[in-house]
Amino acid sequence: MTSNISKAGSYIITFLAGIGIVSLFSNAFDTSKEEQSYQERIDLNYNIYSLSIPEQVTFADEIIPLKDFELKERLDRELHVNTYFHSQTIIFFKRANRWFPVIEPILKEQNIPDDFKYLALIESGLDNVISPAGATGFWQFMKPTALEYGLEINEEVDERYNVEKATRAACKYLKKSYEKFGSWSLVAASYNAGMSRIESQLNRQMASSYWDLLLNTETERYVFRIAAVKIIFENPENFGFNIRKKDLYKSFNLYTDTITGSVENFAAYAKEKKINYKILKFFNPWLRENYLKNKSGNTYVIKLPQEGELN
């Protein structure tokens, strides 16, 4: 009797094991089919292409000599990096819609080539960032340079965050650099490396052109990154960017309030203007405190949104 029970138990265990093995193979087969289907969808729908460089590329009306293989490869690198860094480049498009209309008229007024708006774009992404070295704002001014070119920086005010004033200060730098070098590509390189470094390398290498200089990697890439972003912005569809007008960040209809005295509390000031402190600081990030003592009696222009503009 005991022997028969043992045999029956053995048969049951063997049967259950068989079911388990069949189930295991079945699951493995289903997983394999799912993976195959997934890979087929990738094969059909996902492609990454090597990009073609335009036959002629200019920066500030200077033709980049792409017959030089090394220069062509520099541009090729930046074109691919900025095309396939999709999220960053899309954000560039969105912010540019808001800020290029502010920057472009100032560049034109100051006789600076329009292409330099892309310099601001690659410097900061049109965001009020601070670099590890302390460069600040859209144009990434270090404090000594900002002060040299007329920007006010103290505990209460930092005009590196004022887009219009910082753009005008950048134009002063760019014009001074152009007086020295007579070449906009060298001007752009000097914005990254400094005028003295570019001048010393021109003398050391007996060169007269940015395109002929051997420089540090960052400065060698710099002008080509500007050129690559310009190429993408001028023909976004050619590089796979399909961005609707409604996806872009809107510009705002603002009015101004002129302040010549002090402000005890900007939160209270904002309430008087029917906005909150956060919105006040969004449009006036150069205000660094929630008060303004203004002991020097300077005149400041506060930007404020028109009623209903934020809806």
CYANA upper distance limits for C-alpha pairs under 8 A (distance plus 0.5 A):
  1 MET  CA      5 ILE  CA      6.92
  2 THR  CA      6 SER  CA      6.73
  3 SER  CA      7 LYS  CA      6.75
  4 ASN  CA      8 ALA  CA      6.68
  5 ILE  CA      9 GLY  CA      6.65
  6 SER  CA     10 SER  CA      6.65
  7 LYS  CA     11 TYR  CA      6.77
  8 ALA  CA     12 ILE  CA      6.79
  9 GLY  CA     13 ILE  CA      6.71
 10 SER  CA     14 THR  CA      6.65
 11 TYR  CA     15 PHE  CA      6.55
 12 ILE  CA     16 LEU  CA      6.61
 13 ILE  CA     17 ALA  CA      6.54
 14 THR  CA     18 GLY  CA      6.65
 15 PHE  CA     19 ILE  CA      6.88
 16 LEU  CA     20 GLY  CA      6.72
 17 ALA  CA     21 ILE  CA      6.72
 18 GLY  CA     22 VAL  CA      6.71
 19 ILE  CA     23 SER  CA      6.51
 20 GLY  CA     24 LEU  CA      6.51
 21 ILE  CA     25 PHE  CA      6.68
 22 VAL  CA     26 SER  CA      6.51
 23 SER  CA     27 ASN  CA      6.59
 24 LEU  CA     28 ALA  CA      6.65
 25 PHE  CA     29 PHE  CA      6.54
 26 SER  CA     30 ASP  CA      6.68
 27 ASN  CA     31 THR  CA      6.55
 28 ALA  CA     32 SER  CA      6.54
 29 PHE  CA     33 LYS  CA      6.70
 30 ASP  CA     34 GLU  CA      6.64
 31 THR  CA     35 GLU  CA      6.62
 32 SER  CA     36 GLN  CA      6.60
 33 LYS  CA     37 SER  CA      6.58
 34 GLU  CA     38 TYR  CA      6.58
 35 GLU  CA     39 GLN  CA      6.59
 36 GLN  CA     40 GLU  CA      6.65
 37 SER  CA     41 ARG  CA      6.81
 38 TYR  CA     42 ILE  CA      6.90
 39 GLN  CA     43 ASP  CA      6.62
 40 GLU  CA     44 LEU  CA      6.64
 41 ARG  CA     45 ASN  CA      6.42
 41 ARG  CA     46 TYR  CA      8.33
 42 ILE  CA     46 TYR  CA      5.64
 43 ASP  CA     47 ASN  CA      8.05
 50 SER  CA     80 HIS  CA      8.25
 51 LEU  CA     76 ASP  CA      8.42
 51 LEU  CA     79 LEU  CA      8.23
 51 LEU  CA     80 HIS  CA      7.39
 51 LEU  CA    239 PHE  CA      8.39
 53 ILE  CA     75 LEU  CA      8.45
 53 ILE  CA     76 ASP  CA      7.26
 56 GLN  CA     63 ILE  CA      7.61
 56 GLN  CA     64 ILE  CA      7.93
 56 GLN  CA     66 LEU  CA      8.20
 57 VAL  CA     63 ILE  CA      6.49
 57 VAL  CA     64 ILE  CA      6.29
 57 VAL  CA    227 ALA  CA      8.12
 58 THR  CA     62 GLU  CA      5.66
 58 THR  CA     63 ILE  CA      4.88
 58 THR  CA     64 ILE  CA      6.09
 58 THR  CA    227 ALA  CA      7.88
 59 PHE  CA     63 ILE  CA      7.09
 59 PHE  CA     64 ILE  CA      7.61
 59 PHE  CA    115 ASP  CA      7.19
 59 PHE  CA    184 TRP  CA      8.37
 59 PHE  CA    185 SER  CA      7.61
 59 PHE  CA    227 ALA  CA      6.71
 60 ALA  CA    113 PRO  CA      6.07
 60 ALA  CA    114 ASP  CA      7.77
 60 ALA  CA    115 ASP  CA      6.19
 60 ALA  CA    116 PHE  CA      8.23
 60 ALA  CA    184 TRP  CA      6.92
 60 ALA  CA    185 SER  CA      8.14
 62 GLU  CA    184 TRP  CA      8.14
 62 GLU  CA    185 SER  CA      8.03
 64 ILE  CA    211 TRP  CA      8.19
 65 PRO  CA     71 LEU  CA      7.72
 65 PRO  CA    211 TRP  CA      8.09
 66 LEU  CA     71 LEU  CA      6.34
 66 LEU  CA     72 LYS  CA      5.40
 67 LYS  CA     71 LEU  CA      8.33
 67 LYS  CA     72 LYS  CA      7.57
 68 ASP  CA     72 LYS  CA      6.82
 69 PHE  CA     73 GLU  CA      6.65
 70 GLU  CA     74 ARG  CA      6.84
 71 LEU  CA     75 LEU  CA      6.90
 71 LEU  CA    211 TRP  CA      7.89
 72 LYS  CA     76 ASP  CA      6.54
 73 GLU  CA     77 ARG  CA      6.61
 74 ARG  CA     78 GLU  CA      7.01
 74 ARG  CA    221 ARG  CA      7.18
 74 ARG  CA    224 PHE  CA      7.08
 75 LEU  CA     79 LEU  CA      6.51
 75 LEU  CA    224 PHE  CA      5.79
 75 LEU  CA    225 ARG  CA      7.76
 75 LEU  CA    227 ALA  CA      8.09
 75 LEU  CA    228 ALA  CA      7.07
 76 ASP  CA     80 HIS  CA      6.78
 77 ARG  CA     81 VAL  CA      6.61
 78 GLU  CA     82 ASN  CA      6.47
 78 GLU  CA    221 ARG  CA      8.03
 78 GLU  CA    224 PHE  CA      6.94
 78 GLU  CA    225 ARG  CA      5.79
 78 GLU  CA    228 ALA  CA      6.33
 79 LEU  CA     83 THR  CA      6.48
 79 LEU  CA    225 ARG  CA      7.93
 79 LEU  CA    228 ALA  CA      5.38
 79 LEU  CA    229 VAL  CA      7.80
 79 LEU  CA    232 ILE  CA      8.32
 80 HIS  CA     84 TYR  CA      6.43
 81 VAL  CA     85 PHE  CA      6.45
 82 ASN  CA     86 HIS  CA      7.86
 82 ASN  CA     88 GLN  CA      8.48
 82 ASN  CA     89 THR  CA      6.91
 82 ASN  CA    225 ARG  CA      8.46
 82 ASN  CA    228 ALA  CA      7.77
 82 ASN  CA    229 VAL  CA      7.35
 83 THR  CA     89 THR  CA      7.51
 83 THR  CA    232 ILE  CA      7.85
 83 THR  CA    239 PHE  CA      6.98
 85 PHE  CA     89 THR  CA      6.81
 86 HIS  CA     90 ILE  CA      6.55
 87 SER  CA     91 ILE  CA      6.81
 88 GLN  CA     92 PHE  CA      6.76
 89 THR  CA     93 PHE  CA      6.92
 90 ILE  CA     94 LYS  CA      6.87
 90 ILE  CA    241 PHE  CA      8.16
 90 ILE  CA    243 ILE  CA      8.37
 91 ILE  CA     95 ARG  CA      6.63
 92 PHE  CA     96 ALA  CA      6.41
 92 PHE  CA    121 LEU  CA      7.71
 92 PHE  CA    125 GLY  CA      6.63
 92 PHE  CA    126 LEU  CA      8.01
 93 PHE  CA     97 ASN  CA      6.96
 93 PHE  CA    233 PHE  CA      8.11
 93 PHE  CA    248 LEU  CA      7.52
 94 LYS  CA     98 ARG  CA      7.77
 94 LYS  CA    247 ASP  CA      7.55
 94 LYS  CA    248 LEU  CA      4.77
 94 LYS  CA    249 TYR  CA      5.54
 95 ARG  CA     99 TRP  CA      6.77
 95 ARG  CA    125 GLY  CA      8.40
 95 ARG  CA    126 LEU  CA      7.01
 95 ARG  CA    248 LEU  CA      7.67
 95 ARG  CA    249 TYR  CA      6.35
 96 ALA  CA    100 PHE  CA      5.63
 96 ALA  CA    121 LEU  CA      8.30
 96 ALA  CA    126 LEU  CA      7.74
 97 ASN  CA    101 PRO  CA      7.73
 97 ASN  CA    248 LEU  CA      6.71
 97 ASN  CA    249 TYR  CA      6.61
 97 ASN  CA    250 LYS  CA      7.19
 97 ASN  CA    251 SER  CA      7.67
 98 ARG  CA    102 VAL  CA      8.23
 98 ARG  CA    248 LEU  CA      8.42
 98 ARG  CA    249 TYR  CA      6.25
 98 ARG  CA    250 LYS  CA      5.94
 98 ARG  CA    251 SER  CA      4.99
 98 ARG  CA    252 PHE  CA      8.44
 99 TRP  CA    103 ILE  CA      6.86
 99 TRP  CA    126 LEU  CA      7.83
 99 TRP  CA    251 SER  CA      7.89
100 PHE  CA    104 GLU  CA      6.14
100 PHE  CA    117 LYS  CA      7.47
101 PRO  CA    105 PRO  CA      7.44
102 VAL  CA    106 ILE  CA      7.80
102 VAL  CA    163 VAL  CA      8.39
102 VAL  CA    164 GLU  CA      7.66
103 ILE  CA    107 LEU  CA      6.90
103 ILE  CA    117 LYS  CA      7.22
103 ILE  CA    163 VAL  CA      8.24
103 ILE  CA    164 GLU  CA      7.59
103 ILE  CA    167 THR  CA      7.21
104 GLU  CA    108 LYS  CA      6.74
104 GLU  CA    114 ASP  CA      6.96
104 GLU  CA    117 LYS  CA      7.33
105 PRO  CA    109 GLU  CA      6.52
106 ILE  CA    110 GLN  CA      6.60
106 ILE  CA    164 GLU  CA      8.15
106 ILE  CA    167 THR  CA      7.63
106 ILE  CA    168 ARG  CA      7.35
107 LEU  CA    111 ASN  CA      6.58
107 LEU  CA    112 ILE  CA      5.42
107 LEU  CA    113 PRO  CA      7.20
107 LEU  CA    114 ASP  CA      6.77
107 LEU  CA    116 PHE  CA      8.34
107 LEU  CA    117 LYS  CA      8.41
107 LEU  CA    167 THR  CA      8.33
107 LEU  CA    168 ARG  CA      8.45
107 LEU  CA    171 CYS  CA      7.50
108 LYS  CA    112 ILE  CA      6.47
108 LYS  CA    113 PRO  CA      7.59
108 LYS  CA    114 ASP  CA      7.36
110 GLN  CA    168 ARG  CA      8.38
110 GLN  CA    171 CYS  CA      7.15
112 ILE  CA    116 PHE  CA      7.81
112 ILE  CA    171 CYS  CA      7.32
112 ILE  CA    174 LEU  CA      8.14
112 ILE  CA    175 LYS  CA      7.98
115 ASP  CA    119 LEU  CA      7.92
115 ASP  CA    230 LYS  CA      7.94
116 PHE  CA    120 ALA  CA      7.34
117 LYS  CA    121 LEU  CA      6.95
118 TYR  CA    122 ILE  CA      6.72
118 TYR  CA    226 ILE  CA      6.19
118 TYR  CA    229 VAL  CA      7.47
118 TYR  CA    230 LYS  CA      7.12
119 LEU  CA    123 GLU  CA      6.53
119 LEU  CA    188 ALA  CA      8.15
119 LEU  CA    226 ILE  CA      6.40
120 ALA  CA    124 SER  CA      6.78
120 ALA  CA    125 GLY  CA      7.77
120 ALA  CA    126 LEU  CA      7.14
120 ALA  CA    138 PHE  CA      6.45
120 ALA  CA    139 TRP  CA      5.87
121 LEU  CA    125 GLY  CA      5.16
121 LEU  CA    126 LEU  CA      5.81
121 LEU  CA    138 PHE  CA      8.06
122 ILE  CA    126 LEU  CA      8.46
122 ILE  CA    225 ARG  CA      7.94
122 ILE  CA    226 ILE  CA      7.20
123 GLU  CA    138 PHE  CA      7.44
123 GLU  CA    139 TRP  CA      6.88
123 GLU  CA    140 GLN  CA      6.98
124 SER  CA    128 ASN  CA      7.51
124 SER  CA    129 VAL  CA      6.82
124 SER  CA    137 GLY  CA      7.54
124 SER  CA    138 PHE  CA      5.72
124 SER  CA    139 TRP  CA      7.31
124 SER  CA    140 GLN  CA      7.27
125 GLY  CA    138 PHE  CA      7.92
126 LEU  CA    138 PHE  CA      5.76
127 ASP  CA    137 GLY  CA      7.29
127 ASP  CA    138 PHE  CA      6.29
128 ASN  CA    136 THR  CA      7.23
128 ASN  CA    137 GLY  CA      4.74
128 ASN  CA    138 PHE  CA      6.07
128 ASN  CA    161 TYR  CA      6.92
129 VAL  CA    136 THR  CA      6.40
129 VAL  CA    137 GLY  CA      6.04
129 VAL  CA    138 PHE  CA      7.76
129 VAL  CA    140 GLN  CA      8.36
130 ILE  CA    134 GLY  CA      6.18
130 ILE  CA    135 ALA  CA      6.00
130 ILE  CA    136 THR  CA      5.02
130 ILE  CA    137 GLY  CA      7.13
130 ILE  CA    140 GLN  CA      7.92
131 SER  CA    135 ALA  CA      5.59
131 SER  CA    136 THR  CA      7.07
131 SER  CA    140 GLN  CA      8.19
134 GLY  CA    142 MET  CA      6.67
134 GLY  CA    143 LYS  CA      8.28
135 ALA  CA    140 GLN  CA      5.11
135 ALA  CA    141 PHE  CA      5.41
135 ALA  CA    142 MET  CA      4.91
135 ALA  CA    143 LYS  CA      7.79
136 THR  CA    140 GLN  CA      4.89
136 THR  CA    141 PHE  CA      5.78
136 THR  CA    142 MET  CA      6.96
136 THR  CA    160 ARG  CA      6.79
136 THR  CA    161 TYR  CA      7.87
137 GLY  CA    141 PHE  CA      7.31
137 GLY  CA    160 ARG  CA      5.84
137 GLY  CA    161 TYR  CA      5.55
137 GLY  CA    162 ASN  CA      8.46
137 GLY  CA    163 VAL  CA      8.44
137 GLY  CA    166 ALA  CA      8.48
138 PHE  CA    160 ARG  CA      8.17
138 PHE  CA    161 TYR  CA      7.70
138 PHE  CA    163 VAL  CA      7.38
138 PHE  CA    166 ALA  CA      8.17
139 TRP  CA    160 ARG  CA      8.16
139 TRP  CA    166 ALA  CA      7.19
139 TRP  CA    167 THR  CA      7.56
139 TRP  CA    170 ALA  CA      7.42
140 GLN  CA    160 ARG  CA      8.26
141 PHE  CA    145 THR  CA      6.85
141 PHE  CA    146 ALA  CA      6.08
141 PHE  CA    160 ARG  CA      7.16
142 MET  CA    146 ALA  CA      6.58
143 LYS  CA    147 LEU  CA      6.70
143 LYS  CA    153 ILE  CA      8.13
144 PRO  CA    148 GLU  CA      6.66
145 THR  CA    149 TYR  CA      6.77
146 ALA  CA    150 GLY  CA      6.93
146 ALA  CA    151 LEU  CA      5.79
146 ALA  CA    152 GLU  CA      8.24
146 ALA  CA    160 ARG  CA      7.57
146 ALA  CA    169 ALA  CA      7.85
147 LEU  CA    151 LEU  CA      5.60
147 LEU  CA    152 GLU  CA      6.89
147 LEU  CA    153 ILE  CA      7.67
149 TYR  CA    169 ALA  CA      5.93
149 TYR  CA    170 ALA  CA      8.36
149 TYR  CA    172 LYS  CA      7.32
149 TYR  CA    173 TYR  CA      7.67
150 GLY  CA    169 ALA  CA      7.17
151 LEU  CA    158 ASP  CA      8.15
151 LEU  CA    159 GLU  CA      6.04
151 LEU  CA    160 ARG  CA      7.28
151 LEU  CA    165 LYS  CA      7.76
151 LEU  CA    166 ALA  CA      7.71
151 LEU  CA    169 ALA  CA      7.60
152 GLU  CA    157 VAL  CA      7.24
152 GLU  CA    158 ASP  CA      6.45
152 GLU  CA    159 GLU  CA      6.02
152 GLU  CA    160 ARG  CA      8.48
153 ILE  CA    157 VAL  CA      6.08
153 ILE  CA    158 ASP  CA      4.83
153 ILE  CA    159 GLU  CA      6.75
153 ILE  CA    160 ARG  CA      8.28
154 ASN  CA    158 ASP  CA      6.69
155 GLU  CA    288 ARG  CA      7.23
155 GLU  CA    289 GLU  CA      7.89
156 GLU  CA    287 LEU  CA      6.68
156 GLU  CA    288 ARG  CA      5.50
156 GLU  CA    289 GLU  CA      5.82
156 GLU  CA    291 TYR  CA      7.98
156 GLU  CA    292 LEU  CA      6.75
156 GLU  CA    293 LYS  CA      8.39
157 VAL  CA    286 TRP  CA      6.12
157 VAL  CA    287 LEU  CA      5.54
157 VAL  CA    288 ARG  CA      5.90
157 VAL  CA    289 GLU  CA      8.16
158 ASP  CA    162 ASN  CA      8.17
158 ASP  CA    286 TRP  CA      5.41
158 ASP  CA    287 LEU  CA      7.21
158 ASP  CA    288 ARG  CA      7.18
159 GLU  CA    165 LYS  CA      7.16
159 GLU  CA    166 ALA  CA      7.12
159 GLU  CA    286 TRP  CA      5.80
160 ARG  CA    165 LYS  CA      7.96
160 ARG  CA    166 ALA  CA      5.84
160 ARG  CA    286 TRP  CA      7.49
161 TYR  CA    166 ALA  CA      7.58
161 TYR  CA    284 ASN  CA      8.44
161 TYR  CA    285 PRO  CA      6.27
161 TYR  CA    286 TRP  CA      5.17
162 ASN  CA    166 ALA  CA      6.31
162 ASN  CA    284 ASN  CA      7.65
162 ASN  CA    285 PRO  CA      7.46
162 ASN  CA    286 TRP  CA      6.00
163 VAL  CA    167 THR  CA      6.43
164 GLU  CA    168 ARG  CA      6.82
165 LYS  CA    169 ALA  CA      6.72
166 ALA  CA    170 ALA  CA      6.59
167 THR  CA    171 CYS  CA      6.70
168 ARG  CA    172 LYS  CA      6.92
169 ALA  CA    173 TYR  CA      7.03
170 ALA  CA    174 LEU  CA      6.64
171 CYS  CA    175 LYS  CA      6.52
172 LYS  CA    176 LYS  CA      6.69
173 TYR  CA    177 SER  CA      6.64
174 LEU  CA    178 TYR  CA      6.62
174 LEU  CA    187 VAL  CA      6.79
174 LEU  CA    188 ALA  CA      8.31
174 LEU  CA    191 TYR  CA      8.13
175 LYS  CA    179 GLU  CA      6.75
176 LYS  CA    180 LYS  CA      7.08
177 SER  CA    181 PHE  CA      6.68
177 SER  CA    182 GLY  CA      8.37
177 SER  CA    187 VAL  CA      5.99
177 SER  CA    190 SER  CA      7.85
177 SER  CA    195 MET  CA      7.26
178 TYR  CA    182 GLY  CA      5.32
178 TYR  CA    183 SER  CA      6.65
178 TYR  CA    184 TRP  CA      7.02
178 TYR  CA    187 VAL  CA      6.33
181 PHE  CA    186 LEU  CA      7.04
181 PHE  CA    187 VAL  CA      7.41
182 GLY  CA    186 LEU  CA      8.45
183 SER  CA    187 VAL  CA      6.74
183 SER  CA    209 SER  CA      8.32
184 TRP  CA    188 ALA  CA      6.64
185 SER  CA    189 ALA  CA      6.74
185 SER  CA    210 TYR  CA      6.68
185 SER  CA    223 VAL  CA      7.35
186 LEU  CA    190 SER  CA      6.51
186 LEU  CA    198 ILE  CA      8.06
186 LEU  CA    209 SER  CA      7.54
186 LEU  CA    210 TYR  CA      5.86
187 VAL  CA    191 TYR  CA      6.86
187 VAL  CA    195 MET  CA      8.46
188 ALA  CA    192 ASN  CA      7.37
188 ALA  CA    222 TYR  CA      8.44
188 ALA  CA    223 VAL  CA      7.01
189 ALA  CA    193 ALA  CA      6.66
189 ALA  CA    194 GLY  CA      8.15
189 ALA  CA    198 ILE  CA      7.89
189 ALA  CA    210 TYR  CA      8.01
189 ALA  CA    219 THR  CA      6.61
189 ALA  CA    222 TYR  CA      7.28
189 ALA  CA    223 VAL  CA      7.01
190 SER  CA    194 GLY  CA      4.93
190 SER  CA    195 MET  CA      5.32
190 SER  CA    197 ARG  CA      8.10
190 SER  CA    198 ILE  CA      6.48
191 TYR  CA    195 MET  CA      7.87
192 ASN  CA    219 THR  CA      6.77
192 ASN  CA    222 TYR  CA      7.83
193 ALA  CA    197 ARG  CA      6.76
193 ALA  CA    198 ILE  CA      7.30
193 ALA  CA    219 THR  CA      6.94
194 GLY  CA    198 ILE  CA      6.99
195 MET  CA    199 GLU  CA      6.54
196 SER  CA    200 SER  CA      6.56
197 ARG  CA    201 GLN  CA      6.69
198 ILE  CA    202 LEU  CA      6.66
199 GLU  CA    203 ASN  CA      6.86
200 SER  CA    204 ARG  CA      6.48
201 GLN  CA    205 GLN  CA      6.34
201 GLN  CA    207 ALA  CA      8.49
201 GLN  CA    213 LEU  CA      7.94
201 GLN  CA    215 LEU  CA      8.31
202 LEU  CA    206 MET  CA      6.17
202 LEU  CA    207 ALA  CA      5.44
202 LEU  CA    208 SER  CA      6.67
202 LEU  CA    209 SER  CA      8.25
202 LEU  CA    213 LEU  CA      7.61
203 ASN  CA    207 ALA  CA      7.20
205 GLN  CA    213 LEU  CA      7.71
207 ALA  CA    212 ASP  CA      6.88
207 ALA  CA    213 LEU  CA      7.13
208 SER  CA    212 ASP  CA      7.94
209 SER  CA    213 LEU  CA      7.21
214 LEU  CA    220 GLU  CA      7.96
215 LEU  CA    219 THR  CA      6.74
215 LEU  CA    220 GLU  CA      6.18
216 ASN  CA    220 GLU  CA      6.61
217 THR  CA    221 ARG  CA      6.64
218 GLU  CA    222 TYR  CA      6.53
219 THR  CA    223 VAL  CA      7.90
220 GLU  CA    224 PHE  CA      8.12
221 ARG  CA    225 ARG  CA      6.52
222 TYR  CA    226 ILE  CA      7.04
223 VAL  CA    227 ALA  CA      6.72
224 PHE  CA    228 ALA  CA      6.46
225 ARG  CA    229 VAL  CA      6.70
226 ILE  CA    230 LYS  CA      6.72
227 ALA  CA    231 ILE  CA      6.74
228 ALA  CA    232 ILE  CA      6.84
229 VAL  CA    233 PHE  CA      6.57
230 LYS  CA    234 GLU  CA      6.61
231 ILE  CA    235 ASN  CA      6.92
232 ILE  CA    236 PRO  CA      5.57
232 ILE  CA    238 ASN  CA      8.23
232 ILE  CA    239 PHE  CA      7.14
235 ASN  CA    239 PHE  CA      7.80
236 PRO  CA    240 GLY  CA      7.10
236 PRO  CA    241 PHE  CA      5.64
236 PRO  CA    242 ASN  CA      7.66
237 GLU  CA    241 PHE  CA      5.62
237 GLU  CA    242 ASN  CA      6.55
243 ILE  CA    247 ASP  CA      6.95
243 ILE  CA    248 LEU  CA      8.13
244 ARG  CA    248 LEU  CA      7.60
252 PHE  CA    305 PRO  CA      7.52
252 PHE  CA    309 GLU  CA      7.38
253 ASN  CA    305 PRO  CA      6.78
253 ASN  CA    306 GLN  CA      6.67
253 ASN  CA    309 GLU  CA      7.25
254 LEU  CA    303 LYS  CA      6.72
254 LEU  CA    304 LEU  CA      5.87
254 LEU  CA    305 PRO  CA      5.03
254 LEU  CA    306 GLN  CA      6.03
255 TYR  CA    303 LYS  CA      6.36
255 TYR  CA    304 LEU  CA      5.86
255 TYR  CA    305 PRO  CA      6.78
255 TYR  CA    306 GLN  CA      6.88
256 THR  CA    301 VAL  CA      6.70
256 THR  CA    302 ILE  CA      5.91
256 THR  CA    303 LYS  CA      5.15
256 THR  CA    304 LEU  CA      6.43
257 ASP  CA    301 VAL  CA      6.21
257 ASP  CA    302 ILE  CA      5.55
257 ASP  CA    303 LYS  CA      7.06
257 ASP  CA    304 LEU  CA      8.00
258 THR  CA    299 THR  CA      7.37
258 THR  CA    300 TYR  CA      6.25
258 THR  CA    301 VAL  CA      5.08
258 THR  CA    302 ILE  CA      6.70
259 ILE  CA    299 THR  CA      6.19
259 ILE  CA    300 TYR  CA      5.62
259 ILE  CA    301 VAL  CA      6.74
259 ILE  CA    302 ILE  CA      7.89
260 THR  CA    294 ASN  CA      8.44
260 THR  CA    297 GLY  CA      6.57
260 THR  CA    298 ASN  CA      6.37
260 THR  CA    299 THR  CA      5.03
260 THR  CA    300 TYR  CA      6.93
261 GLY  CA    293 LYS  CA      8.12
261 GLY  CA    294 ASN  CA      6.77
261 GLY  CA    297 GLY  CA      6.61
261 GLY  CA    298 ASN  CA      8.08
261 GLY  CA    299 THR  CA      8.21
262 SER  CA    291 TYR  CA      8.23
262 SER  CA    292 LEU  CA      5.69
262 SER  CA    293 LYS  CA      5.28
262 SER  CA    294 ASN  CA      5.90
262 SER  CA    295 LYS  CA      8.37
263 VAL  CA    269 TYR  CA      8.19
263 VAL  CA    291 TYR  CA      5.96
263 VAL  CA    292 LEU  CA      5.36
263 VAL  CA    293 LYS  CA      6.97
264 GLU  CA    290 ASN  CA      8.42
264 GLU  CA    291 TYR  CA      5.60
264 GLU  CA    292 LEU  CA      6.95
264 GLU  CA    293 LYS  CA      7.83
265 ASN  CA    269 TYR  CA      6.81
265 ASN  CA    290 ASN  CA      6.16
265 ASN  CA    291 TYR  CA      5.33
265 ASN  CA    292 LEU  CA      8.24
266 PHE  CA    270 ALA  CA      6.40
266 PHE  CA    277 TYR  CA      7.32
266 PHE  CA    290 ASN  CA      5.47
266 PHE  CA    291 TYR  CA      6.11
267 ALA  CA    271 LYS  CA      6.91
267 ALA  CA    276 ASN  CA      7.30
267 ALA  CA    277 TYR  CA      5.43
267 ALA  CA    290 ASN  CA      7.28
268 ALA  CA    272 GLU  CA      6.87
269 TYR  CA    273 LYS  CA      7.02
270 ALA  CA    274 LYS  CA      6.83
270 ALA  CA    275 ILE  CA      5.79
270 ALA  CA    276 ASN  CA      5.83
270 ALA  CA    277 TYR  CA      6.06
270 ALA  CA    280 LEU  CA      6.79
271 LYS  CA    275 ILE  CA      5.97
271 LYS  CA    276 ASN  CA      6.38
271 LYS  CA    277 TYR  CA      8.16
275 ILE  CA    279 ILE  CA      6.97
275 ILE  CA    280 LEU  CA      7.56
276 ASN  CA    280 LEU  CA      6.93
277 TYR  CA    281 LYS  CA      6.71
278 LYS  CA    282 PHE  CA      6.68
279 ILE  CA    283 PHE  CA      6.99
280 LEU  CA    284 ASN  CA      6.53
280 LEU  CA    303 LYS  CA      8.37
280 LEU  CA    304 LEU  CA      7.45
281 LYS  CA    285 PRO  CA      5.41
281 LYS  CA    286 TRP  CA      8.43
281 LYS  CA    287 LEU  CA      7.49
283 PHE  CA    303 LYS  CA      6.55
283 PHE  CA    304 LEU  CA      7.36
284 ASN  CA    302 ILE  CA      7.12
284 ASN  CA    303 LYS  CA      6.95
294 ASN  CA    298 ASN  CA      6.98
305 PRO  CA    309 GLU  CA      6.52
305 PRO  CA    310 LEU  CA      7.79
